[in-house]
């Protein structure tokens, strides 16, 4: 059910001992119950326990109940407050609802009505949280349209995603950094029956080992130093949805064991907690490391590997699907034209040749970053070779020199000299032969530049 909640706590604020204890008897089997006899004690309980639901008596001995309500809603607008009232103060309770109270109950209590109101309130709260989360996510519009490619390899990936989107199987996405592993994981989620529920991500490599378990499974108050309040983990947040664990190969064996337990039993414990939590989550993992090598080294659990590798998807590096470069360029140019209010029409033939000859070690992410930078700076109608970084501009020459050296046609020293000469000439051309500017581009002093120019026989004037 959409409104299912894994953690529920109720704070009862009432100056009558009998009322507090009777409500506690009604609720204690279904909720964690806290009590407060007045506003002062109530605020201490709220600070310490962060209850999901607050039952607030309108008449308190120290502060008017409506003022307490205003203060509670002022600090946490999302907390559920249900007013407790006698029949003669029903009108006041209605006024309280205008101030943000969810509902009210009258003394004497109808047990079934009280339970119904609390359950309905928690379901509404859960739904509202999911809607807020989804609104943020839906704006990103992750679907097949965001995974660009017409190569055979990408067509095969599209096919697999469509086939497995609605299954419950775990998915392992493998590929180098920058190939688009998260985009593929989002495509799986947003084309599945879980698409209206949260898609939660965590980069396992970015979280310190001491904190990763808490991030994944949450923790109880006081579980460790600085754990001043209860925290939900990513597994709970992803309830009914999808959890994407990026760089799973970076996890310790201890954390791997806990993920394995979840996959086998669909349950876990928060750090410092004894209560077993159950959630419905589909797991998608990704890695840029060779898990088979980690298995041989004993750094990755074999049983977990087979659990996550039910549906493997391998995303090839951009250098192995260069036929996708033109369509990627069109996509990124349009994207960054819109963002920068530019009208760049495309890429010149010369620039395209350089891009097609480059190996793109940073893959699609490197290409996207390059186009973003060029579009932001260019005033040309199309991207020109002199707007590209040296790594691209010298690639054909570098490849030719490399082959000549390996074939024994050119000595290593001669190739090194030619490479250095080419870079210096390119820097001089870019700087309009102003040596101080060229030296700055190359990251060397003007004196060293002058020395190298003399050594390599490069004229100090434009030729």
C-alpha positions in Angstrom: 0.0 0.0 0.0 1.2 3.5 -0.8 0.5 4.7 2.7 2.4 2.0 4.5 4.7 3.5 7.1 7.6 1.6 8.7 8.2 3.9 11.7 5.3 5.4 13.7 5.4 7.3 17.0 2.8 9.3 18.8 3.2 12.1 21.4 0.2 12.7 23.7 0.0 16.2 25.3 -2.7 16.4 27.9 -2.7 17.6 31.5 -5.1 14.8 32.6 -3.3 11.7 33.7 -6.3 9.5 32.9 -6.5 10.8 29.4 -2.8 10.3 28.7 -2.8 6.8 30.1 -6.1 5.7 28.3 -4.8 6.9 24.9 -1.5 5.2 25.6 -3.3 1.9 26.3 -5.2 2.2 23.0 -2.1 3.0 20.9 0.8 1.3 22.5 0.5 -2.0 20.5 0.7 -0.2 17.2 2.9 2.9 17.9 5.8 4.1 20.0 4.0 6.4 22.5 5.4 9.4 24.4 3.6 11.4 27.0 3.7 15.1 28.1 1.6 16.8 30.8 2.2 20.4 29.6 3.7 22.5 26.8 7.2 22.7 28.4 7.5 18.9 28.6 6.0 18.6 25.2 8.6 20.7 23.5 11.3 18.6 25.2 9.7 15.4 23.9 9.4 16.8 20.4 13.0 17.8 20.3 14.1 14.4 21.6 11.8 12.0 19.7 10.5 13.9 16.6 7.1 12.1 16.8 5.2 11.3 13.6 1.8 12.3 15.2 1.0 14.7 18.0 -2.3 14.5 20.0 -2.6 18.0 21.5 -5.1 19.0 24.2 -6.6 22.5 23.5 -6.5 23.4 27.2 -3.1 23.2 28.9 -2.1 24.5 32.3 0.9 26.6 31.1 0.3 27.7 27.5 -2.9 27.9 25.4 -3.1 24.9 23.1 -3.5 27.0 20.0 -0.3 28.8 20.7 1.4 25.5 21.2 0.0 24.4 17.8 1.4 27.5 16.1 4.8 26.9 17.6 4.9 23.2 16.6 3.7 23.9 13.0 6.1 26.9 12.8 9.1 24.7 13.4 7.8 21.6 11.4 4.9 22.3 9.0 4.7 18.6 8.0 4.2 17.2 11.5 0.7 15.8 12.1 -1.2 17.5 14.9 -4.6 16.1 16.0 -6.4 18.2 18.6 -8.0 16.8 21.7 -11.1 18.6 22.8 -14.2 18.5 25.0 -17.6 18.9 23.3 -17.9 22.5 24.4 -14.6 23.5 22.7 -15.3 21.9 19.3 -15.5 25.4 17.7 -12.0 26.1 19.0 -10.8 22.8 17.5 -12.1 23.9 14.1 -10.2 27.1 14.5 -7.1 25.0 15.2 -7.6 23.1 12.0 -7.4 26.4 10.2 -4.0 26.9 11.8 -2.7 23.6 10.5 -4.1 20.9 12.7 -5.0 17.7 10.8 -8.2 16.8 12.6 -9.7 16.7 16.2 -11.1 14.1 18.5 -13.6 14.7 21.3 -13.7 13.3 24.8 -14.8 10.6 25.6 -12.9 8.9 22.8 -14.2 6.4 20.3 -11.4 3.9 20.0 -12.0 3.0 16.4 -12.4 6.6 15.3 -9.1 7.6 17.0 -7.2 4.8 15.3 -8.8 5.6 11.9 -7.9 9.3 12.2 -4.3 8.5 13.0 -3.9 5.9 10.3 -5.5 8.2 7.7 -3.2 11.0 8.8 -0.1 8.9 8.4 -1.2 7.6 5.0 -1.8 11.2 3.9 1.6 12.3 5.2 3.4 9.4 3.4 1.6 10.2 0.2 2.5 13.9 0.4 6.1 13.1 0.9 6.2 10.8 -2.1 4.4 13.4 -4.3 7.0 16.0 -3.3 9.8 13.6 -4.1 8.3 12.6 -7.4 7.8 16.2 -8.4 11.5 16.9 -8.1 12.3 13.7 -9.9 9.8 14.0 -12.8 11.2 17.4 -13.8 14.4 15.5 -14.8 12.4 13.5 -17.3 14.6 10.5 -17.3 13.5 8.2 -20.1 14.8 6.6 -23.3 15.0 10.0 -24.9 17.9 10.9 -22.5 20.0 7.9 -23.5 21.4 9.0 -26.9 22.7 6.5 -29.4 22.0 4.6 -32.6 24.8 2.1 -32.5 24.1 -1.6 -32.3 25.4 -1.7 -28.7 23.0 1.0 -27.6 20.0 -0.6 -29.4 20.7 -3.8 -27.5 20.7 -1.9 -24.2 17.4 -0.2 -25.1 16.0 -3.7 -25.8 17.1 -5.2 -22.5 15.8 -2.2 -20.5 12.3 -2.6 -22.1 12.3 -6.3 -21.4 13.3 -6.1 -17.7 11.7 -2.8 -16.6 8.6 -4.3 -15.1 10.4 -7.3 -13.5 11.6 -7.5 -9.9 15.0 -8.7 -10.8 18.1 -6.9 -9.6 20.2 -5.2 -12.3 24.0 -4.8 -12.5 25.1 -2.0 -14.9 28.8 -2.1 -15.8 30.8 0.5 -17.7 33.6 3.1 -17.4 33.0 6.4 -15.6 31.0 8.8 -17.8 29.3 6.2 -19.9 25.8 6.9 -18.5 25.2 4.2 -16.0 22.8 6.3 -13.9 20.8 7.3 -17.0 20.2 3.6 -17.8 19.2 2.9 -14.2 16.7 5.7 -14.3 15.3 4.4 -17.6 14.7 1.1 -16.0 12.9 2.7 -13.1 10.8 5.3 -15.1 9.6 2.6 -17.5 8.6 0.2 -14.8 5.5 -0.1 -12.6 7.5 1.6 -9.8 7.8 4.9 -11.8 5.3 6.7 -9.5 7.4 5.9 -6.4 10.9 7.2 -5.3 14.1 6.6 -7.3 16.8 7.0 -4.7 20.5 7.1 -5.5 23.7 6.8 -3.5 27.3 6.8 -4.7 29.0 4.3 -2.5 32.5 5.7 -3.3 31.5 9.1 -2.1 30.4 8.1 1.5 33.1 7.3 4.1 33.1 3.7 5.3 32.1 4.8 8.8 28.9 6.4 7.6 27.8 4.2 4.6 25.8 1.7 6.8 23.9 4.6 8.4 23.2 6.1 5.0 21.9 2.9 3.6 19.9 1.5 6.6 19.4 4.6 8.8 20.2 4.8 12.5 18.5 5.2 15.9 19.0 8.1 18.2 22.2 7.6 20.2 23.5 4.8 17.9 26.8 6.6 17.7 28.4 9.9 18.5 26.4 12.8 16.9 23.4 10.5 16.2 21.2 13.0 18.0 18.0 11.9 16.3 16.5 9.0 14.4 17.4 8.9 10.7 15.8 6.9 7.9 18.2 5.2 5.5 18.0 5.1 1.7 16.3 1.7 1.7 13.4 3.0 3.7 13.2 6.2 1.7 13.0 4.1 -1.5 10.0 2.0 -0.2 7.9 0.7 -3.2 10.5 2.3 -5.5 14.0 1.7 -6.7 17.4 2.1 -5.0 20.4 2.7 -7.2 23.8 1.8 -5.6 26.5 3.4 -7.8 30.0 2.1 -7.5 29.0 -1.0 -5.4 32.5 -2.4 -5.8 33.7 0.2 -3.2 31.7 -1.3 -0.4 33.4 -3.2 2.5 32.7 -6.9 3.0 30.7 -6.1 6.1 28.3 -3.7 4.3 28.1 -6.2 1.4 26.9 -8.8 3.9 24.1 -6.5 5.1 22.9 -5.8 1.5 23.0 -9.6 0.9 20.7 -10.1 3.9 18.2 -7.6 2.5 18.2 -9.2 -0.9 17.6 -12.6 0.6 15.1 -11.7 3.4 13.8 -8.2 2.3 14.6 -6.9 5.8 17.3 -5.0 7.8 18.0 -3.3 11.0 18.9 0.3 11.5 22.3 1.0 13.1 21.8 0.8 16.9 18.3 -0.7 16.5 16.8 -4.0 17.3 13.6 -3.7 15.4 13.5 -5.5 12.0 12.4 -3.3 9.2 10.7 -4.6 6.0 10.5 -2.6 2.8 9.7 -3.3 -0.9 12.6 -2.0 -2.9 14.1 -2.9 -6.3 17.9 -2.8 -6.3 19.9 -1.6 -9.3 23.7 -1.5 -8.9 26.5 -0.2 -11.0 30.3 -0.3 -11.1 33.2 0.8 -13.2 35.5 -1.8 -11.6 36.0 -5.4 -12.7 34.0 -7.3 -10.1 35.5 -10.6 -11.3 39.0 -9.3 -10.3 37.6 -8.2 -6.9 36.2 -11.7 -6.4 39.6 -13.3 -7.0 41.2 -10.9 -4.5 38.5 -11.7 -1.9 37.3 -8.0 -1.9 33.8 -8.8 -3.1 31.4 -11.5 -1.9 30.7 -14.2 -4.4 27.2 -14.8 -3.1 26.3 -11.0 -3.4 27.8 -10.9 -6.9 25.4 -13.6 -8.1 22.5 -11.8 -6.3 23.1 -8.5 -8.0 24.1 -9.9 -11.4 20.7 -11.3 -12.3 20.4 -8.9 -15.3 23.8 -7.6 -16.4 23.9 -4.5 -18.7 27.3 -3.5 -20.1 27.6 0.0 -21.5 30.5 0.3 -23.9 32.9 3.2 -23.8 32.4 6.0 -26.3 35.6 5.0 -28.2 33.9 1.7 -29.1 30.7 3.4 -30.5 32.0 6.4 -32.3 29.0 6.3 -34.7 27.0 7.8 -31.8 29.2 10.9 -31.6 27.3 13.0 -34.2 23.9 12.3 -32.7 25.4 13.1 -29.2 26.8 16.3 -30.5 23.4 17.4 -31.9 21.8 16.6 -28.6 24.3 18.5 -26.5 24.4 21.5 -28.8 20.7 21.9 -28.7 20.7 21.4 -24.9 23.3 24.1 -24.2 22.0 26.4 -26.9 18.7 26.5 -25.0 20.5 27.0 -21.6 22.8 29.8 -22.9 20.4 31.4 -25.4 22.9 30.7 -28.2 22.3 29.6 -31.8 25.2 27.4 -32.6 24.2 25.4 -35.7 26.6 22.5 -35.4 30.2 21.4 -35.7 32.6 22.2 -38.6 33.9 19.3 -40.7 37.4 19.9 -39.4 36.3 19.9 -35.8 34.2 16.8 -36.3 37.2 14.9 -37.7 39.2 15.7 -34.6 36.3 14.6 -32.4 35.9 11.3 -34.3 39.6 10.6 -34.0 39.7 11.2 -30.3 39.4 8.3 -27.8 37.3 10.2 -25.2 38.7 8.7 -22.0 36.0 10.5 -20.0 33.3 9.1 -22.3 30.0 10.8 -22.9 30.4 13.0 -19.8 33.7 14.4 -21.2 31.9 15.1 -24.5 29.0 16.8 -22.8 31.4 19.0 -20.6 33.3 20.0 -23.7 30.3 21.1 -25.6 28.9 23.0 -22.6 32.2 24.9 -22.3 32.5 25.7 -26.0 28.8 26.8 -26.4 29.2 29.1 -23.4 32.3 30.8 -24.9 31.9 30.7 -28.7 30.6 33.5 -30.9 30.8 31.3 -34.0 27.9 29.7 -35.9 29.6 26.4 -35.7 32.2 24.9 -33.4 35.7 25.3 -34.9 38.9 23.3 -34.4 40.7 26.2 -32.5 37.9 26.0 -29.9 38.8 22.5 -29.0 41.4 21.5 -26.3 44.9 20.5 -27.3 44.2 16.8 -26.6 41.7 16.7 -29.5 43.6 19.0 -31.9 46.8 16.9 -31.8 45.1 13.5 -31.7 45.6 12.6 -35.4 49.3 13.6 -35.4 49.8 11.8 -32.1 48.3 8.6 -33.5 50.5 8.9 -36.6 53.7 9.5 -34.6 52.8 6.6 -32.3 52.4 4.2 -35.2 55.6 5.4 -36.9 57.6 4.8 -33.7 56.1 1.3 -33.1 56.8 0.4 -36.8 60.4 1.5 -36.4 60.1 4.3 -39.0 60.8 7.1 -36.6 62.9 7.1 -33.4 61.4 7.8 -30.1 63.4 11.0 -29.6 62.4 12.3 -33.0 58.7 11.6 -32.3 59.0 13.3 -28.9 60.6 16.4 -30.6 57.8 16.5 -33.2 55.1 16.2 -30.6 56.6 19.0 -28.5 57.1 21.2 -31.6 53.5 20.7 -32.7 52.1 21.8 -29.3 54.3 24.9 -29.1 53.3 25.9 -32.6 49.6 25.5 -31.8 50.0 27.6 -28.6 51.7 30.3 -30.6 48.9 30.3 -33.2 46.3 30.5 -30.5 48.1 33.4 -28.8 48.6 35.3 -32.1 52.4 34.7 -31.6 52.5 36.7 -28.4 55.1 34.5 -26.5 54.0 35.5 -23.0 50.5 34.4 -23.8 51.7 31.2 -25.4 53.8 30.4 -22.4 50.8 31.0 -20.1 48.7 28.6 -22.2 51.4 25.9 -22.0 52.0 26.5 -18.2 55.7 27.3 -18.6 57.7 30.5 -18.3 58.5 32.7 -21.3 62.2 31.9 -20.8 61.6 28.2 -21.1 59.4 28.7 -24.1 62.1 30.8 -25.8 64.7 28.1 -25.0 62.5 25.4 -26.6 61.7 27.4 -29.6 65.4 28.0 -30.3 66.2 24.3 -29.7 63.4 23.1 -32.0 64.1 25.7 -34.7 60.8 27.5 -34.3 60.7 31.0 -35.7 59.9 33.8 -33.3 57.8 35.5 -36.0 54.6 34.3 -37.6 55.4 32.3 -40.8 
